Structures are given as structure tokens and as C-alpha cells.
Amino acid sequence: MHSDFRFNMIRINLLKKAERKSLNIDKLVNFFDDKAIKDVSKDEILDQLEHLRSENYIYQVSENEYRITDDGIKEINEVKKAIKKF
């Protein structure tokens, strides 16, 4: 998968998961294996979490935990609508 698509798929999946519960970095390492996004490293996850944090879609609760913001909820809802039309 091209890196642009890969990173966007990682971000979408992170926001979707964050809707339901806090994101714990240690529990995310194998999360992507069943999402058809193979070999996602912890560093890639951290990079994408930082990207989402810089966009104000998530915020950091502790060293290993992130939660979704109101902007993040709005964004994932818009993404879901767009994907349904795809």
C-alpha cells in the first residue's frame, strides 16, 4: 500500500478506535494486523498519534494513552459519511 494511503488508513482506524475507548500505545501494536495494514511499527503508530494530536483530533492523557477530542469525533463522523458514499 502506498505510504499516503497507509498513513491515512492508520489515522482513520485510530480515530475510529478512539471513539469507543482510550488509545493505549502498547495495545495498538498488533491492532492493524487484522485491518489489512501489515507490519505497522510502534514508531509509525507514535508518528500518526502525534499527527492526530497536532490536528487537535486526540489529546494525550498519559505517556501511553490518548483520547479523542470533539474535533476528532466530528472528523471521524465526516470520514464515515464520505466512505459510505464511496
HTML snippet that shows the backbone in 3Dmol.js (N, CA, C, O; Angstrom):
<script src="https://3Dmol.org/build/3Dmol-min.js"></script>
<div id="view" style="width:600px;height:400px;position:relative"></div>
<script>
const pdb = `
ATOM      1  N   MET A   1       0.853  -1.170   0.000  1.00  0.00           N
ATOM      2  CA  MET A   1       0.000   0.000   0.000  1.00  0.00           C
ATOM      3  C   MET A   1       0.905   1.240   0.000  1.00  0.00           C
ATOM      4  O   MET A   1       1.876   1.311   0.752  1.00  0.00           O
ATOM      5  N   HIS A   2       0.578   2.191  -0.834  1.00  0.00           N
ATOM      6  CA  HIS A   2       1.324   3.451  -0.910  1.00  0.00           C
ATOM      7  C   HIS A   2       1.294   4.132   0.458  1.00  0.00           C
ATOM      8  O   HIS A   2       0.287   4.075   1.163  1.00  0.00           O
ATOM      9  N   SER A   3       2.386   4.767   0.824  1.00  0.00           N
ATOM     10  CA  SER A   3       2.515   5.335   2.172  1.00  0.00           C
ATOM     11  C   SER A   3       1.447   6.385   2.488  1.00  0.00           C
ATOM     12  O   SER A   3       0.981   6.453   3.626  1.00  0.00           O
ATOM     13  N   ASP A   4       1.048   7.201   1.514  1.00  0.00           N
ATOM     14  CA  ASP A   4      -0.001   8.192   1.773  1.00  0.00           C
ATOM     15  C   ASP A   4      -1.304   7.514   2.181  1.00  0.00           C
ATOM     16  O   ASP A   4      -1.952   7.932   3.141  1.00  0.00           O
ATOM     17  N   PHE A   5      -1.686   6.468   1.451  1.00  0.00           N
ATOM     18  CA  PHE A   5      -2.901   5.728   1.788  1.00  0.00           C
ATOM     19  C   PHE A   5      -2.733   5.012   3.122  1.00  0.00           C
ATOM     20  O   PHE A   5      -3.636   5.009   3.960  1.00  0.00           O
ATOM     21  N   ARG A   6      -1.568   4.409   3.305  1.00  0.00           N
ATOM     22  CA  ARG A   6      -1.281   3.668   4.539  1.00  0.00           C
ATOM     23  C   ARG A   6      -1.432   4.573   5.765  1.00  0.00           C
ATOM     24  O   ARG A   6      -2.101   4.205   6.731  1.00  0.00           O
ATOM     25  N   PHE A   7      -0.815   5.748   5.725  1.00  0.00           N
ATOM     26  CA  PHE A   7      -0.882   6.654   6.871  1.00  0.00           C
ATOM     27  C   PHE A   7      -2.311   7.127   7.124  1.00  0.00           C
ATOM     28  O   PHE A   7      -2.736   7.227   8.275  1.00  0.00           O
ATOM     29  N   ASN A   8      -3.047   7.416   6.064  1.00  0.00           N
ATOM     30  CA  ASN A   8      -4.443   7.821   6.239  1.00  0.00           C
ATOM     31  C   ASN A   8      -5.286   6.690   6.810  1.00  0.00           C
ATOM     32  O   ASN A   8      -6.150   6.925   7.655  1.00  0.00           O
ATOM     33  N   MET A   9      -5.044   5.468   6.355  1.00  0.00           N
ATOM     34  CA  MET A   9      -5.780   4.321   6.897  1.00  0.00           C
ATOM     35  C   MET A   9      -5.446   4.122   8.374  1.00  0.00           C
ATOM     36  O   MET A   9      -6.331   3.809   9.172  1.00  0.00           O
ATOM     37  N   ILE A  10      -4.205   4.298   8.737  1.00  0.00           N
ATOM     38  CA  ILE A  10      -3.817   4.187  10.147  1.00  0.00           C
ATOM     39  C   ILE A  10      -4.547   5.252  10.963  1.00  0.00           C
ATOM     40  O   ILE A  10      -5.097   4.952  12.023  1.00  0.00           O
ATOM     41  N   ARG A  11      -4.555   6.485  10.476  1.00  0.00           N
ATOM     42  CA  ARG A  11      -5.217   7.580  11.208  1.00  0.00           C
ATOM     43  C   ARG A  11      -6.713   7.340  11.347  1.00  0.00           C
ATOM     44  O   ARG A  11      -7.278   7.540  12.423  1.00  0.00           O
ATOM     45  N   ILE A  12      -7.353   6.917  10.273  1.00  0.00           N
ATOM     46  CA  ILE A  12      -8.794   6.644  10.323  1.00  0.00           C
ATOM     47  C   ILE A  12      -9.085   5.566  11.354  1.00  0.00           C
ATOM     48  O   ILE A  12      -9.996   5.710  12.169  1.00  0.00           O
ATOM     49  N   ASN A  13      -8.316   4.495  11.321  1.00  0.00           N
ATOM     50  CA  ASN A  13      -8.531   3.409  12.279  1.00  0.00           C
ATOM     51  C   ASN A  13      -8.267   3.852  13.714  1.00  0.00           C
ATOM     52  O   ASN A  13      -8.970   3.423  14.629  1.00  0.00           O
ATOM     53  N   LEU A  14      -7.272   4.697  13.924  1.00  0.00           N
ATOM     54  CA  LEU A  14      -7.005   5.204  15.270  1.00  0.00           C
ATOM     55  C   LEU A  14      -8.170   6.057  15.777  1.00  0.00           C
ATOM     56  O   LEU A  14      -8.597   5.907  16.922  1.00  0.00           O
ATOM     57  N   LEU A  15      -8.681   6.944  14.934  1.00  0.00           N
ATOM     58  CA  LEU A  15      -9.817   7.772  15.352  1.00  0.00           C
ATOM     59  C   LEU A  15     -11.052   6.923  15.613  1.00  0.00           C
ATOM     60  O   LEU A  15     -11.780   7.154  16.578  1.00  0.00           O
ATOM     61  N   LYS A  16     -11.287   5.942  14.752  1.00  0.00           N
ATOM     62  CA  LYS A  16     -12.450   5.064  14.926  1.00  0.00           C
ATOM     63  C   LYS A  16     -12.347   4.305  16.245  1.00  0.00           C
ATOM     64  O   LYS A  16     -13.328   4.201  16.981  1.00  0.00           O
ATOM     65  N   LYS A  17     -11.179   3.782  16.539  1.00  0.00           N
ATOM     66  CA  LYS A  17     -10.975   3.064  17.799  1.00  0.00           C
ATOM     67  C   LYS A  17     -11.115   4.014  18.992  1.00  0.00           C
ATOM     68  O   LYS A  17     -11.662   3.635  20.027  1.00  0.00           O
ATOM     69  N   ALA A  18     -10.624   5.239  18.849  1.00  0.00           N
ATOM     70  CA  ALA A  18     -10.687   6.219  19.941  1.00  0.00           C
ATOM     71  C   ALA A  18     -12.116   6.634  20.260  1.00  0.00           C
ATOM     72  O   ALA A  18     -12.395   7.100  21.365  1.00  0.00           O
ATOM     73  N   GLU A  19     -13.022   6.469  19.300  1.00  0.00           N
ATOM     74  CA  GLU A  19     -14.434   6.764  19.562  1.00  0.00           C
ATOM     75  C   GLU A  19     -14.975   5.883  20.683  1.00  0.00           C
ATOM     76  O   GLU A  19     -15.794   6.322  21.490  1.00  0.00           O
ATOM     77  N   ARG A  20     -14.515   4.648  20.724  1.00  0.00           N
ATOM     78  CA  ARG A  20     -15.034   3.656  21.662  1.00  0.00           C
ATOM     79  C   ARG A  20     -14.310   3.646  22.999  1.00  0.00           C
ATOM     80  O   ARG A  20     -14.929   3.445  24.044  1.00  0.00           O
ATOM     81  N   LYS A  21     -12.984   3.864  22.966  1.00  0.00           N
ATOM     82  CA  LYS A  21     -12.216   3.855  24.213  1.00  0.00           C
ATOM     83  C   LYS A  21     -10.876   4.539  23.999  1.00  0.00           C
ATOM     84  O   LYS A  21     -10.480   4.828  22.870  1.00  0.00           O
ATOM     85  N   SER A  22     -10.198   4.789  25.090  1.00  0.00           N
ATOM     86  CA  SER A  22      -8.881   5.426  25.024  1.00  0.00           C
ATOM     87  C   SER A  22      -7.920   4.578  24.207  1.00  0.00           C
ATOM     88  O   SER A  22      -8.026   3.352  24.167  1.00  0.00           O
ATOM     89  N   LEU A  23      -6.988   5.251  23.560  1.00  0.00           N
ATOM     90  CA  LEU A  23      -5.949   4.561  22.798  1.00  0.00           C
ATOM     91  C   LEU A  23      -4.754   4.316  23.706  1.00  0.00           C
ATOM     92  O   LEU A  23      -4.188   5.255  24.266  1.00  0.00           O
ATOM     93  N   ASN A  24      -4.378   3.063  23.847  1.00  0.00           N
ATOM     94  CA  ASN A  24      -3.207   2.688  24.625  1.00  0.00           C
ATOM     95  C   ASN A  24      -2.149   2.214  23.646  1.00  0.00           C
ATOM     96  O   ASN A  24      -2.372   1.247  22.917  1.00  0.00           O
ATOM     97  N   ILE A  25      -1.017   2.867  23.617  1.00  0.00           N
ATOM     98  CA  ILE A  25       0.029   2.580  22.633  1.00  0.00           C
ATOM     99  C   ILE A  25       0.423   1.110  22.636  1.00  0.00           C
ATOM    100  O   ILE A  25       0.549   0.502  21.573  1.00  0.00           O
ATOM    101  N   ASP A  26       0.618   0.538  23.805  1.00  0.00           N
ATOM    102  CA  ASP A  26       1.059  -0.858  23.888  1.00  0.00           C
ATOM    103  C   ASP A  26       0.042  -1.829  23.301  1.00  0.00           C
ATOM    104  O   ASP A  26       0.417  -2.890  22.802  1.00  0.00           O
ATOM    105  N   LYS A  27      -1.233  -1.481  23.353  1.00  0.00           N
ATOM    106  CA  LYS A  27      -2.281  -2.357  22.820  1.00  0.00           C
ATOM    107  C   LYS A  27      -2.516  -2.149  21.329  1.00  0.00           C
ATOM    108  O   LYS A  27      -3.278  -2.896  20.715  1.00  0.00           O
ATOM    109  N   LEU A  28      -1.876  -1.150  20.744  1.00  0.00           N
ATOM    110  CA  LEU A  28      -2.089  -0.845  19.328  1.00  0.00           C
ATOM    111  C   LEU A  28      -1.115  -1.557  18.396  1.00  0.00           C
ATOM    112  O   LEU A  28      -1.338  -1.584  17.186  1.00  0.00           O
ATOM    113  N   VAL A  29      -0.056  -2.125  18.923  1.00  0.00           N
ATOM    114  CA  VAL A  29       0.993  -2.693  18.077  1.00  0.00           C
ATOM    115  C   VAL A  29       0.451  -3.759  17.132  1.00  0.00           C
ATOM    116  O   VAL A  29       0.817  -3.765  15.957  1.00  0.00           O
ATOM    117  N   ASN A  30      -0.400  -4.654  17.599  1.00  0.00           N
ATOM    118  CA  ASN A  30      -0.956  -5.708  16.742  1.00  0.00           C
ATOM    119  C   ASN A  30      -2.354  -5.378  16.221  1.00  0.00           C
ATOM    120  O   ASN A  30      -2.948  -6.176  15.496  1.00  0.00           O
ATOM    121  N   PHE A  31      -2.873  -4.227  16.578  1.00  0.00           N
ATOM    122  CA  PHE A  31      -4.228  -3.831  16.199  1.00  0.00           C
ATOM    123  C   PHE A  31      -4.434  -3.808  14.686  1.00  0.00           C
ATOM    124  O   PHE A  31      -5.514  -4.151  14.204  1.00  0.00           O
ATOM    125  N   PHE A  32      -3.423  -3.412  13.942  1.00  0.00           N
ATOM    126  CA  PHE A  32      -3.582  -3.211  12.499  1.00  0.00           C
ATOM    127  C   PHE A  32      -3.455  -4.493  11.679  1.00  0.00           C
ATOM    128  O   PHE A  32      -3.788  -4.498  10.494  1.00  0.00           O
ATOM    129  N   ASP A  33      -2.986  -5.566  12.282  1.00  0.00           N
ATOM    130  CA  ASP A  33      -2.802  -6.818  11.544  1.00  0.00           C
ATOM    131  C   ASP A  33      -4.092  -7.310  10.897  1.00  0.00           C
ATOM    132  O   ASP A  33      -4.064  -7.796   9.767  1.00  0.00           O
ATOM    133  N   ASP A  34      -5.214  -7.196  11.586  1.00  0.00           N
ATOM    134  CA  ASP A  34      -6.483  -7.661  11.017  1.00  0.00           C
ATOM    135  C   ASP A  34      -7.204  -6.570  10.232  1.00  0.00           C
ATOM    136  O   ASP A  34      -8.349  -6.758   9.820  1.00  0.00           O
ATOM    137  N   LYS A  35      -6.551  -5.444  10.024  1.00  0.00           N
ATOM    138  CA  LYS A  35      -7.122  -4.332   9.251  1.00  0.00           C
ATOM    139  C   LYS A  35      -6.521  -4.252   7.848  1.00  0.00           C
ATOM    140  O   LYS A  35      -6.739  -3.277   7.128  1.00  0.00           O
ATOM    141  N   ALA A  36      -5.774  -5.271   7.469  1.00  0.00           N
ATOM    142  CA  ALA A  36      -5.100  -5.324   6.161  1.00  0.00           C
ATOM    143  C   ALA A  36      -4.030  -4.239   6.016  1.00  0.00           C
ATOM    144  O   ALA A  36      -3.683  -3.843   4.903  1.00  0.00           O
ATOM    145  N   ILE A  37      -3.523  -3.773   7.131  1.00  0.00           N
ATOM    146  CA  ILE A  37      -2.406  -2.831   7.142  1.00  0.00           C
ATOM    147  C   ILE A  37      -1.284  -3.555   7.876  1.00  0.00           C
ATOM    148  O   ILE A  37      -1.233  -3.549   9.106  1.00  0.00           O
ATOM    149  N   LYS A  38      -0.410  -4.160   7.136  1.00  0.00           N
ATOM    150  CA  LYS A  38       0.589  -5.066   7.713  1.00  0.00           C
ATOM    151  C   LYS A  38       1.835  -4.336   8.195  1.00  0.00           C
ATOM    152  O   LYS A  38       2.201  -3.274   7.690  1.00  0.00           O
ATOM    153  N   ASP A  39       2.469  -4.944   9.186  1.00  0.00           N
ATOM    154  CA  ASP A  39       3.777  -4.510   9.687  1.00  0.00           C
ATOM    155  C   ASP A  39       3.809  -3.044  10.122  1.00  0.00           C
ATOM    156  O   ASP A  39       4.713  -2.299   9.746  1.00  0.00           O
ATOM    157  N   VAL A  40       2.837  -2.645  10.902  1.00  0.00           N
ATOM    158  CA  VAL A  40       2.822  -1.284  11.438  1.00  0.00           C
ATOM    159  C   VAL A  40       3.682  -1.276  12.701  1.00  0.00           C
ATOM    160  O   VAL A  40       3.390  -1.980  13.668  1.00  0.00           O
ATOM    161  N   SER A  41       4.724  -0.488  12.681  1.00  0.00           N
ATOM    162  CA  SER A  41       5.646  -0.439  13.819  1.00  0.00           C
ATOM    163  C   SER A  41       5.130   0.519  14.898  1.00  0.00           C
ATOM    164  O   SER A  41       4.264   1.358  14.648  1.00  0.00           O
ATOM    165  N   LYS A  42       5.673   0.370  16.072  1.00  0.00           N
ATOM    166  CA  LYS A  42       5.321   1.270  17.172  1.00  0.00           C
ATOM    167  C   LYS A  42       5.695   2.710  16.823  1.00  0.00           C
ATOM    168  O   LYS A  42       4.969   3.641  17.172  1.00  0.00           O
ATOM    169  N   ASP A  43       6.818   2.893  16.141  1.00  0.00           N
ATOM    170  CA  ASP A  43       7.226   4.243  15.727  1.00  0.00           C
ATOM    171  C   ASP A  43       6.224   4.861  14.761  1.00  0.00           C
ATOM    172  O   ASP A  43       5.920   6.050  14.859  1.00  0.00           O
ATOM    173  N   GLU A  44       5.703   4.055  13.821  1.00  0.00           N
ATOM    174  CA  GLU A  44       4.680   4.564  12.892  1.00  0.00           C
ATOM    175  C   GLU A  44       3.426   4.968  13.654  1.00  0.00           C
ATOM    176  O   GLU A  44       2.827   6.007  13.373  1.00  0.00           O
ATOM    177  N   ILE A  45       3.035   4.151  14.612  1.00  0.00           N
ATOM    178  CA  ILE A  45       1.857   4.466  15.420  1.00  0.00           C
ATOM    179  C   ILE A  45       2.080   5.777  16.174  1.00  0.00           C
ATOM    180  O   ILE A  45       1.206   6.644  16.189  1.00  0.00           O
ATOM    181  N   LEU A  46       3.235   5.918  16.789  1.00  0.00           N
ATOM    182  CA  LEU A  46       3.544   7.150  17.522  1.00  0.00           C
ATOM    183  C   LEU A  46       3.546   8.368  16.604  1.00  0.00           C
ATOM    184  O   LEU A  46       3.057   9.431  16.984  1.00  0.00           O
ATOM    185  N   ASP A  47       4.090   8.222  15.405  1.00  0.00           N
ATOM    186  CA  ASP A  47       4.088   9.325  14.435  1.00  0.00           C
ATOM    187  C   ASP A  47       2.667   9.734  14.071  1.00  0.00           C
ATOM    188  O   ASP A  47       2.361  10.924  13.993  1.00  0.00           O
ATOM    189  N   GLN A  48       1.800   8.752  13.849  1.00  0.00           N
ATOM    190  CA  GLN A  48       0.427   9.054  13.453  1.00  0.00           C
ATOM    191  C   GLN A  48      -0.379   9.604  14.625  1.00  0.00           C
ATOM    192  O   GLN A  48      -1.238  10.465  14.434  1.00  0.00           O
ATOM    193  N   LEU A  49      -0.112   9.120  15.826  1.00  0.00           N
ATOM    194  CA  LEU A  49      -0.753   9.698  17.009  1.00  0.00           C
ATOM    195  C   LEU A  49      -0.343  11.163  17.166  1.00  0.00           C
ATOM    196  O   LEU A  49      -1.174  12.016  17.478  1.00  0.00           O
ATOM    197  N   GLU A  50       0.916  11.443  16.952  1.00  0.00           N
ATOM    198  CA  GLU A  50       1.395  12.829  17.042  1.00  0.00           C
ATOM    199  C   GLU A  50       0.746  13.695  15.962  1.00  0.00           C
ATOM    200  O   GLU A  50       0.389  14.845  16.218  1.00  0.00           O
ATOM    201  N   HIS A  51       0.595  13.149  14.767  1.00  0.00           N
ATOM    202  CA  HIS A  51      -0.073  13.887  13.692  1.00  0.00           C
ATOM    203  C   HIS A  51      -1.514  14.218  14.105  1.00  0.00           C
ATOM    204  O   HIS A  51      -1.957  15.358  13.963  1.00  0.00           O
ATOM    205  N   LEU A  52      -2.235  13.225  14.612  1.00  0.00           N
ATOM    206  CA  LEU A  52      -3.617  13.453  15.044  1.00  0.00           C
ATOM    207  C   LEU A  52      -3.675  14.445  16.207  1.00  0.00           C
ATOM    208  O   LEU A  52      -4.595  15.260  16.284  1.00  0.00           O
ATOM    209  N   ARG A  53      -2.700  14.377  17.107  1.00  0.00           N
ATOM    210  CA  ARG A  53      -2.650  15.308  18.229  1.00  0.00           C
ATOM    211  C   ARG A  53      -2.400  16.737  17.742  1.00  0.00           C
ATOM    212  O   ARG A  53      -2.998  17.685  18.250  1.00  0.00           O
ATOM    213  N   SER A  54      -1.522  16.884  16.764  1.00  0.00           N
ATOM    214  CA  SER A  54      -1.222  18.219  16.230  1.00  0.00           C
ATOM    215  C   SER A  54      -2.417  18.823  15.499  1.00  0.00           C
ATOM    216  O   SER A  54      -2.523  20.043  15.377  1.00  0.00           O
ATOM    217  N   GLU A  55      -3.312  17.971  15.015  1.00  0.00           N
ATOM    218  CA  GLU A  55      -4.538  18.431  14.349  1.00  0.00           C
ATOM    219  C   GLU A  55      -5.685  18.641  15.345  1.00  0.00           C
ATOM    220  O   GLU A  55      -6.791  19.014  14.954  1.00  0.00           O
ATOM    221  N   ASN A  56      -5.414  18.398  16.636  1.00  0.00           N
ATOM    222  CA  ASN A  56      -6.402  18.515  17.710  1.00  0.00           C
ATOM    223  C   ASN A  56      -7.528  17.483  17.587  1.00  0.00           C
ATOM    224  O   ASN A  56      -8.665  17.760  17.971  1.00  0.00           O
ATOM    225  N   TYR A  57      -7.222  16.313  17.061  1.00  0.00           N
ATOM    226  CA  TYR A  57      -8.208  15.233  16.975  1.00  0.00           C
ATOM    227  C   TYR A  57      -8.122  14.293  18.169  1.00  0.00           C
ATOM    228  O   TYR A  57      -9.094  13.610  18.491  1.00  0.00           O
ATOM    229  N   ILE A  58      -6.982  14.253  18.820  1.00  0.00           N
ATOM    230  CA  ILE A  58      -6.804  13.482  20.046  1.00  0.00           C
ATOM    231  C   ILE A  58      -5.958  14.315  21.005  1.00  0.00           C
ATOM    232  O   ILE A  58      -5.299  15.272  20.599  1.00  0.00           O
ATOM    233  N   TYR A  59      -5.987  13.940  22.270  1.00  0.00           N
ATOM    234  CA  TYR A  59      -5.104  14.578  23.248  1.00  0.00           C
ATOM    235  C   TYR A  59      -4.462  13.496  24.101  1.00  0.00           C
ATOM    236  O   TYR A  59      -5.012  12.407  24.272  1.00  0.00           O
ATOM    237  N   GLN A  60      -3.306  13.812  24.624  1.00  0.00           N
ATOM    238  CA  GLN A  60      -2.542  12.846  25.398  1.00  0.00           C
ATOM    239  C   GLN A  60      -2.939  12.926  26.869  1.00  0.00           C
ATOM    240  O   GLN A  60      -2.898  13.993  27.481  1.00  0.00           O
ATOM    241  N   VAL A  61      -3.328  11.768  27.427  1.00  0.00           N
ATOM    242  CA  VAL A  61      -3.732  11.673  28.824  1.00  0.00           C
ATOM    243  C   VAL A  61      -2.533  11.314  29.693  1.00  0.00           C
ATOM    244  O   VAL A  61      -2.347  11.862  30.780  1.00  0.00           O
ATOM    245  N   SER A  62      -1.728  10.387  29.194  1.00  0.00           N
ATOM    246  CA  SER A  62      -0.514   9.959  29.888  1.00  0.00           C
ATOM    247  C   SER A  62       0.512   9.569  28.829  1.00  0.00           C
ATOM    248  O   SER A  62       0.266   9.734  27.634  1.00  0.00           O
ATOM    249  N   GLU A  63       1.632   9.066  29.252  1.00  0.00           N
ATOM    250  CA  GLU A  63       2.691   8.703  28.308  1.00  0.00           C
ATOM    251  C   GLU A  63       2.218   7.688  27.269  1.00  0.00           C
ATOM    252  O   GLU A  63       2.670   7.721  26.124  1.00  0.00           O
ATOM    253  N   ASN A  64       1.318   6.793  27.653  1.00  0.00           N
ATOM    254  CA  ASN A  64       0.868   5.720  26.758  1.00  0.00           C
ATOM    255  C   ASN A  64      -0.593   5.808  26.357  1.00  0.00           C
ATOM    256  O   ASN A  64      -1.093   4.896  25.698  1.00  0.00           O
ATOM    257  N   GLU A  65      -1.297   6.866  26.728  1.00  0.00           N
ATOM    258  CA  GLU A  65      -2.740   6.912  26.499  1.00  0.00           C
ATOM    259  C   GLU A  65      -3.178   8.221  25.843  1.00  0.00           C
ATOM    260  O   GLU A  65      -2.714   9.308  26.186  1.00  0.00           O
ATOM    261  N   TYR A  66      -4.096   8.067  24.879  1.00  0.00           N
ATOM    262  CA  TYR A  66      -4.675   9.207  24.165  1.00  0.00           C
ATOM    263  C   TYR A  66      -6.193   9.058  24.140  1.00  0.00           C
ATOM    264  O   TYR A  66      -6.723   7.947  24.182  1.00  0.00           O
ATOM    265  N   ARG A  67      -6.886  10.201  24.071  1.00  0.00           N
ATOM    266  CA  ARG A  67      -8.346  10.208  23.939  1.00  0.00           C
ATOM    267  C   ARG A  67      -8.742  11.149  22.813  1.00  0.00           C
ATOM    268  O   ARG A  67      -8.017  12.079  22.462  1.00  0.00           O
ATOM    269  N   ILE A  68      -9.911  10.878  22.264  1.00  0.00           N
ATOM    270  CA  ILE A  68     -10.415  11.669  21.142  1.00  0.00           C
ATOM    271  C   ILE A  68     -10.996  12.995  21.652  1.00  0.00           C
ATOM    272  O   ILE A  68     -11.542  13.060  22.754  1.00  0.00           O
ATOM    273  N   THR A  69     -10.874  14.029  20.851  1.00  0.00           N
ATOM    274  CA  THR A  69     -11.443  15.346  21.165  1.00  0.00           C
ATOM    275  C   THR A  69     -12.768  15.511  20.422  1.00  0.00           C
ATOM    276  O   THR A  69     -13.138  14.663  19.610  1.00  0.00           O
ATOM    277  N   ASP A  70     -13.470  16.591  20.700  1.00  0.00           N
ATOM    278  CA  ASP A  70     -14.696  16.893  19.957  1.00  0.00           C
ATOM    279  C   ASP A  70     -14.395  17.068  18.469  1.00  0.00           C
ATOM    280  O   ASP A  70     -15.172  16.629  17.621  1.00  0.00           O
ATOM    281  N   ASP A  71     -13.267  17.709  18.151  1.00  0.00           N
ATOM    282  CA  ASP A  71     -12.872  17.854  16.742  1.00  0.00           C
ATOM    283  C   ASP A  71     -12.609  16.491  16.107  1.00  0.00           C
ATOM    284  O   ASP A  71     -12.938  16.274  14.941  1.00  0.00           O
ATOM    285  N   GLY A  72     -12.022  15.579  16.867  1.00  0.00           N
ATOM    286  CA  GLY A  72     -11.765  14.235  16.368  1.00  0.00           C
ATOM    287  C   GLY A  72     -13.053  13.483  16.085  1.00  0.00           C
ATOM    288  O   GLY A  72     -13.155  12.777  15.082  1.00  0.00           O
ATOM    289  N   ILE A  73     -14.037  13.631  16.962  1.00  0.00           N
ATOM    290  CA  ILE A  73     -15.342  12.990  16.755  1.00  0.00           C
ATOM    291  C   ILE A  73     -15.992  13.550  15.497  1.00  0.00           C
ATOM    292  O   ILE A  73     -16.532  12.801  14.683  1.00  0.00           O
ATOM    293  N   LYS A  74     -15.939  14.862  15.343  1.00  0.00           N
ATOM    294  CA  LYS A  74     -16.514  15.494  14.150  1.00  0.00           C
ATOM    295  C   LYS A  74     -15.820  14.977  12.887  1.00  0.00           C
ATOM    296  O   LYS A  74     -16.481  14.665  11.896  1.00  0.00           O
ATOM    297  N   GLU A  75     -14.500  14.889  12.923  1.00  0.00           N
ATOM    298  CA  GLU A  75     -13.735  14.442  11.752  1.00  0.00           C
ATOM    299  C   GLU A  75     -14.051  12.994  11.387  1.00  0.00           C
ATOM    300  O   GLU A  75     -14.265  12.693  10.213  1.00  0.00           O
ATOM    301  N   ILE A  76     -14.083  12.093  12.369  1.00  0.00           N
ATOM    302  CA  ILE A  76     -14.347  10.689  12.055  1.00  0.00           C
ATOM    303  C   ILE A  76     -15.772  10.521  11.545  1.00  0.00           C
ATOM    304  O   ILE A  76     -16.015   9.663  10.696  1.00  0.00           O
ATOM    305  N   ASN A  77     -16.713  11.308  12.032  1.00  0.00           N
ATOM    306  CA  ASN A  77     -18.080  11.244  11.510  1.00  0.00           C
ATOM    307  C   ASN A  77     -18.136  11.699  10.054  1.00  0.00           C
ATOM    308  O   ASN A  77     -18.865  11.115   9.252  1.00  0.00           O
ATOM    309  N   GLU A  78     -17.377  12.732   9.708  1.00  0.00           N
ATOM    310  CA  GLU A  78     -17.317  13.190   8.316  1.00  0.00           C
ATOM    311  C   GLU A  78     -16.667  12.136   7.425  1.00  0.00           C
ATOM    312  O   GLU A  78     -17.104  11.917   6.296  1.00  0.00           O
ATOM    313  N   VAL A  79     -15.630  11.489   7.931  1.00  0.00           N
ATOM    314  CA  VAL A  79     -14.955  10.428   7.171  1.00  0.00           C
ATOM    315  C   VAL A  79     -15.919   9.271   6.924  1.00  0.00           C
ATOM    316  O   VAL A  79     -15.973   8.735   5.816  1.00  0.00           O
ATOM    317  N   LYS A  80     -16.675   8.884   7.942  1.00  0.00           N
ATOM    318  CA  LYS A  80     -17.642   7.783   7.793  1.00  0.00           C
ATOM    319  C   LYS A  80     -18.676   8.105   6.715  1.00  0.00           C
ATOM    320  O   LYS A  80     -19.014   7.248   5.899  1.00  0.00           O
ATOM    321  N   LYS A  81     -19.175   9.340   6.714  1.00  0.00           N
ATOM    322  CA  LYS A  81     -20.147   9.749   5.692  1.00  0.00           C
ATOM    323  C   LYS A  81     -19.534   9.673   4.300  1.00  0.00           C
ATOM    324  O   LYS A  81     -20.172   9.192   3.364  1.00  0.00           O
ATOM    325  N   ALA A  82     -18.309  10.142   4.162  1.00  0.00           N
ATOM    326  CA  ALA A  82     -17.636  10.121   2.858  1.00  0.00           C
ATOM    327  C   ALA A  82     -17.396   8.692   2.385  1.00  0.00           C
ATOM    328  O   ALA A  82     -17.568   8.394   1.203  1.00  0.00           O
ATOM    329  N   ILE A  83     -17.001   7.812   3.293  1.00  0.00           N
ATOM    330  CA  ILE A  83     -16.734   6.420   2.918  1.00  0.00           C
ATOM    331  C   ILE A  83     -18.014   5.723   2.482  1.00  0.00           C
ATOM    332  O   ILE A  83     -17.987   4.916   1.552  1.00  0.00           O
ATOM    333  N   LYS A  84     -19.135   6.018   3.134  1.00  0.00           N
ATOM    334  CA  LYS A  84     -20.413   5.417   2.741  1.00  0.00           C
ATOM    335  C   LYS A  84     -20.764   5.772   1.297  1.00  0.00           C
ATOM    336  O   LYS A  84     -21.338   4.954   0.578  1.00  0.00           O
ATOM    337  N   LYS A  85     -20.423   6.980   0.875  1.00  0.00           N
ATOM    338  CA  LYS A  85     -20.726   7.421  -0.487  1.00  0.00           C
ATOM    339  C   LYS A  85     -19.747   6.863  -1.497  1.00  0.00           C
ATOM    340  O   LYS A  85     -20.018   6.866  -2.697  1.00  0.00           O
ATOM    341  N   PHE A  86     -18.604   6.381  -1.015  1.00  0.00           N
ATOM    342  CA  PHE A  86     -17.577   5.816  -1.874  1.00  0.00           C
ATOM    343  C   PHE A  86     -18.041   4.465  -2.361  1.00  0.00           C
ATOM    344  O   PHE A  86     -17.325   3.799  -3.108  1.00  0.00           O
TER     345      PHE A  86
END
`;
const viewer = $3Dmol.createViewer("view");
viewer.addModel(pdb, "pdb");
viewer.setStyle({}, {cartoon: {color: "spectrum"}});
viewer.zoomTo();
viewer.render();
</script>
